[in-house]
Amino acid sequence: MNTVIYLGLLMHLLMADSQLDPGKYIRIKRLSPRVVLAYWPGIDRRCNLTAIQSQKGLVIIDTEVSPRVMAPIKEKIEQAFNRRDWAYVVNTHAHNNHCSGNCLFKGAVIVGHENLPEDMQWLIRRQTEPDLKRRELDHMASILRNLRAALPQSAGNRTYNRLIRSDIIFYELFVKDLEEGYEIVKPSLTFADRHTLDLGDLTLELIFFGKGHSLSDILIYIPQERILVTGAIAYQRGQPPEIGRQSQLQDVHRFIAVLDSLLADDVKIDHVIPSHSPPLRRSDLPPIRDYYQRMLTEVQAARQQGLTLEQTIASLTIPKKFPKFRDPPPGHWCYGIQEYNVRNLWRILSEEQPQPQTQNEQH
């Protein structure tokens, strides 16, 4: 009986939290007088939003998973800068926790790669195609059930309990937006290779990375602040980068060339802001560049030696060849990413040139 009363009280307080102040969970970290990092913390869910104030107005890089989730973050940023004159929204790519809050920034110019409008179409389909919408809502319902079940068990751990409560409010707001629908705002300013936003007292250099994690991956370099925002290119320390199903050989070469350009001596970087982990350092970038280069060299060599795809997968494991990275654990969204990358790179090279024949195949 006491347990039932306790659970009822806990859920009542949780609902009160949700209705009164979801913004109390949001974190604002000031990187400089002109730049803040904003995010809504969770157990295994974080999306960094970088906000910049300039002579020409405020800029936000990425806009979270939905308008209801983005709204209290936007309010906190406006409080931090004591201004609301939004000039630009920059989307690093088209996954929903990077561009689904665009509709809140009326009057601002939405900026992204030229592939971004097509890449965002899935967000519209998720709202207009009943099966897609139902699957997403069912998935969110499962997440919320698990979080609510874990809540009473975490009562003795204040930090973990707060993260669960934060997650529940986050997903409740997201579900409301999914149920009711919201406006998907695509970019009005796009670019193919590089583009510079002149903000008066500083500039944002936007760089297309290539088709990898998505079709529209870009990085943003702010030279006056010595900040590089990487989107999902540098995901978190120790996690292998991605060679996607849509990647081609020109994209892999571009990955290497872009990282080389950012690692030049005259490019000063103090902060690397990935999408989904605490900030990284410039020293975290060379292993990513070297990963792409070595993967390309090793898979090309394996094909020239007549190895099969499965033999190549077995030889190019993370522990053997890439000790600066680690295998994501089972259940992680990118579990098995190394095999995934080898298979995609093998496919890319197969499309570029036929597989060399072994002696047995020649006979």
C-alpha positions in Angstrom: 0.0 0.0 0.0 2.8 2.4 0.9 4.5 1.6 -2.4 1.4 2.5 -4.3 1.0 5.8 -2.5 4.7 6.6 -3.0 4.4 5.8 -6.8 1.3 7.9 -7.1 2.9 10.9 -5.3 6.1 10.5 -7.4 4.1 10.6 -10.7 2.0 13.5 -9.4 5.2 15.5 -8.7 6.6 14.5 -12.0 3.5 15.7 -13.9 3.7 19.0 -11.9 7.3 19.4 -13.0 6.3 18.8 -16.6 3.6 21.5 -16.5 5.4 24.1 -14.4 9.0 24.4 -15.6 10.6 21.9 -18.1 13.3 24.6 -18.6 14.8 23.9 -15.2 16.6 20.8 -16.6 18.2 22.7 -19.5 22.0 23.4 -19.2 23.6 26.5 -20.6 27.4 26.6 -20.7 29.1 29.8 -21.7 32.1 29.2 -23.9 32.8 32.9 -24.4 31.0 36.3 -24.2 29.6 35.6 -27.7 29.0 31.8 -27.6 27.0 29.4 -25.4 26.4 25.7 -25.5 22.9 24.6 -24.7 21.5 21.1 -24.1 18.8 19.1 -22.4 20.5 16.4 -20.3 19.3 12.8 -20.2 20.6 9.3 -19.4 21.9 8.5 -22.9 20.5 11.4 -24.8 22.2 14.8 -25.4 22.2 17.1 -28.4 24.5 20.1 -28.3 23.0 23.4 -29.6 25.5 26.2 -30.2 24.2 29.7 -30.0 26.2 32.8 -31.1 25.5 36.5 -30.6 26.8 38.9 -33.2 26.4 42.4 -34.5 23.8 41.1 -37.0 21.8 39.1 -34.6 21.6 35.7 -32.9 22.5 32.4 -34.6 21.6 28.9 -33.5 23.3 25.8 -34.8 20.7 22.9 -34.7 17.2 23.0 -33.2 16.5 19.8 -31.3 13.9 17.1 -31.8 10.6 19.1 -31.9 9.2 22.6 -31.2 8.0 21.8 -27.7 11.4 20.6 -26.7 13.2 23.5 -28.4 11.0 26.2 -26.9 12.4 26.2 -23.3 16.0 25.9 -24.7 15.4 28.9 -26.9 14.1 30.8 -24.0 17.1 30.0 -21.8 19.5 31.1 -24.6 17.6 34.4 -25.0 17.9 35.0 -21.3 21.6 34.3 -21.4 22.1 36.9 -24.1 19.3 39.2 -23.0 18.2 39.5 -26.6 15.8 37.8 -29.1 16.9 39.0 -32.5 17.4 35.7 -34.3 19.2 36.2 -37.6 20.2 32.7 -38.7 19.5 29.0 -38.0 22.1 26.5 -39.2 21.3 22.8 -39.5 24.3 20.5 -39.5 22.2 17.7 -41.0 18.6 16.4 -41.3 18.2 14.0 -38.4 15.2 15.1 -36.3 17.2 16.3 -33.2 19.0 18.8 -35.4 16.3 20.6 -37.4 12.9 19.9 -36.0 12.6 23.1 -34.0 13.3 25.4 -37.0 9.7 26.6 -37.0 10.2 28.5 -33.8 12.6 31.0 -35.4 10.2 33.1 -37.5 12.1 35.6 -39.6 15.5 33.9 -39.3 17.2 32.6 -42.4 17.5 28.8 -42.3 20.8 27.6 -43.7 22.1 24.2 -44.7 23.7 22.1 -47.4 21.9 21.8 -50.7 21.0 18.2 -49.9 19.2 19.2 -46.7 15.7 20.0 -48.1 15.5 16.5 -49.7 17.1 15.0 -46.6 14.4 16.5 -44.4 11.5 15.1 -46.3 11.4 12.1 -44.0 10.3 14.3 -41.2 7.2 15.3 -43.2 6.6 11.6 -44.1 6.7 10.6 -40.4 3.8 13.0 -39.8 1.8 12.2 -42.9 2.2 8.5 -43.3 0.2 6.7 -40.6 2.4 3.6 -40.4 5.6 5.6 -39.9 3.8 7.9 -37.3 2.4 4.9 -35.4 5.8 3.1 -35.3 7.5 6.2 -33.9 4.8 6.8 -31.3 5.0 3.1 -30.2 8.7 3.5 -29.9 8.4 6.6 -27.7 5.7 4.9 -25.6 8.1 2.0 -25.0 10.9 4.4 -23.9 8.5 6.2 -21.5 7.3 3.0 -20.0 10.9 2.0 -19.3 11.7 5.3 -17.8 8.7 5.4 -15.6 9.4 1.9 -14.4 13.0 2.9 -13.5 12.0 6.1 -11.6 11.1 4.5 -8.2 14.2 2.3 -8.4 16.4 5.4 -8.7 15.0 7.2 -5.6 18.3 6.6 -3.7 20.5 8.1 -6.5 19.6 11.8 -6.7 21.6 12.5 -9.9 20.3 9.5 -11.8 16.7 10.1 -10.6 16.9 13.7 -11.9 18.1 12.5 -15.3 15.2 10.0 -15.5 12.8 12.8 -14.7 14.4 15.0 -17.3 14.1 12.3 -19.9 10.4 11.7 -19.1 9.5 15.3 -19.5 11.6 15.5 -22.7 9.9 12.5 -24.3 6.4 13.6 -23.1 6.8 16.9 -25.0 8.2 15.2 -28.0 5.2 12.8 -28.1 2.8 15.7 -27.9 4.4 17.2 -31.0 4.3 13.9 -32.8 0.7 13.4 -32.0 -0.4 16.9 -33.0 2.0 17.5 -35.8 4.3 20.5 -36.3 5.6 22.6 -39.2 8.8 21.3 -40.9 10.8 24.4 -42.1 13.4 23.6 -44.7 16.4 25.9 -45.5 16.0 29.0 -47.6 19.7 29.4 -48.0 21.7 26.4 -49.3 25.3 25.9 -50.5 27.2 23.1 -52.3 30.8 23.2 -51.0 31.5 26.1 -48.6 29.7 29.2 -47.5 30.6 32.1 -45.2 28.1 33.9 -43.1 29.3 37.4 -42.4 27.9 38.5 -39.0 29.8 41.8 -38.7 32.1 41.1 -35.8 32.6 37.4 -36.6 32.1 34.9 -39.4 30.8 31.4 -39.7 32.5 29.2 -42.2 30.2 26.4 -43.3 31.9 23.3 -44.9 30.2 20.4 -46.6 31.8 17.2 -45.2 30.4 14.7 -47.7 27.7 12.0 -47.6 28.4 9.9 -44.5 26.3 10.1 -41.4 23.6 11.7 -43.6 23.3 13.3 -47.0 23.8 16.8 -45.7 26.6 16.7 -43.1 28.3 20.1 -42.5 30.8 21.5 -40.1 30.9 25.1 -38.9 34.2 26.9 -38.0 34.1 30.2 -36.1 37.7 31.5 -36.5 37.3 34.5 -34.2 36.2 32.2 -31.4 38.5 29.3 -32.3 35.4 26.9 -32.3 34.6 24.0 -34.6 31.1 22.6 -34.5 31.3 19.1 -36.0 27.7 17.9 -36.0 27.8 14.1 -36.1 31.3 14.0 -37.8 33.1 13.8 -34.4 30.4 12.0 -32.4 32.1 11.4 -29.1 35.6 10.5 -28.0 36.5 7.0 -28.9 33.6 6.3 -31.2 34.5 5.3 -34.8 33.3 7.7 -37.5 30.8 6.6 -40.1 31.1 5.6 -43.7 27.4 5.5 -44.8 25.3 3.5 -47.2 25.0 6.6 -49.3 28.8 7.3 -49.3 30.8 7.2 -52.5 34.6 7.2 -53.1 34.5 10.9 -53.7 32.9 11.4 -50.2 35.6 9.3 -48.5 38.3 11.4 -50.2 36.4 14.5 -49.1 36.2 13.4 -45.5 40.0 13.2 -45.4 40.5 16.5 -47.3 38.2 18.5 -45.1 39.8 17.2 -41.9 43.2 17.9 -43.4 42.2 21.5 -44.1 40.9 22.0 -40.5 44.1 20.5 -39.1 46.3 22.9 -40.9 48.7 25.0 -38.7 46.9 28.3 -39.5 43.5 26.9 -38.3 43.2 27.6 -34.6 40.7 25.4 -32.6 40.2 25.6 -28.9 36.8 23.9 -28.7 35.4 21.1 -30.8 31.6 20.8 -30.3 30.2 17.4 -31.3 26.5 16.7 -31.6 26.0 14.3 -28.8 28.8 14.4 -26.1 30.7 16.9 -24.0 33.1 19.1 -25.9 36.1 17.5 -27.4 39.6 18.9 -28.2 41.5 19.5 -31.4 43.6 16.4 -30.6 40.5 14.3 -31.1 40.4 15.2 -34.8 43.6 13.5 -36.2 42.5 10.0 -35.2 39.2 10.5 -37.2 41.2 11.7 -40.3 43.6 8.8 -39.9 40.8 6.3 -39.5 39.3 7.2 -42.9 42.7 7.1 -44.5 43.7 3.8 -43.0 40.4 2.2 -43.8 40.7 3.2 -47.4 44.3 2.0 -47.7 43.6 -1.3 -45.9 40.4 -2.3 -47.8 42.1 -1.4 -51.1 45.0 -3.6 -50.1 42.8 -6.5 -49.1 41.0 -6.4 -52.4 44.3 -6.3 -54.3 45.4 -9.4 -52.3 42.3 -11.2 -53.3 40.8 -11.4 -49.8 37.1 -11.9 -49.4 34.9 -9.4 -47.7 34.5 -11.6 -44.7 38.3 -12.0 -44.4 38.7 -8.3 -44.6 36.1 -7.7 -41.9 37.9 -10.2 -39.6 41.3 -8.5 -40.2 40.1 -4.9 -39.7 38.7 -5.0 -36.2 38.9 -2.0 -33.9 41.3 -3.6 -31.3 43.7 -4.8 -34.0 43.9 -1.8 -36.3 42.3 1.3 -34.5 43.3 1.3 -30.9 42.3 4.9 -30.4 38.7 3.9 -30.8 36.5 1.4 -29.0 33.7 -1.0 -30.1 30.3 0.4 -29.0 28.5 -2.1 -26.7 25.5 -4.2 -27.7 22.4 -2.1 -27.6 24.2 1.1 -28.5 22.8 2.7 -31.7 26.0 2.2 -33.6 26.9 -1.3 -32.3 28.7 -3.1 -35.1 29.7 0.1 -36.8 33.1 -1.2 -37.8 31.7 -4.1 -39.8 29.1 -1.7 -41.3 31.9 0.7 -42.4 34.0 -2.1 -43.9 31.0 -3.4 -45.8 30.2 0.1 -47.1 33.7 0.8 -48.1 34.0 -2.6 -49.9 30.8 -1.8 -51.8 32.2 1.7 -52.7 35.5 0.2 -54.1 33.5 -2.6 -55.9 31.6 0.0 -57.7 34.8 1.8 -58.7 36.7 -1.2 -59.9 36.0 -5.0 -60.1 37.2 -7.4 -57.5 40.6 -8.9 -58.5 40.4 -12.6 -59.3 42.2 -15.1 -57.2 44.3 -17.8 -58.9 41.6 -20.4 -58.4 39.0 -18.1 -60.0 41.3 -17.5 -63.0 41.6 -21.3 -63.5 
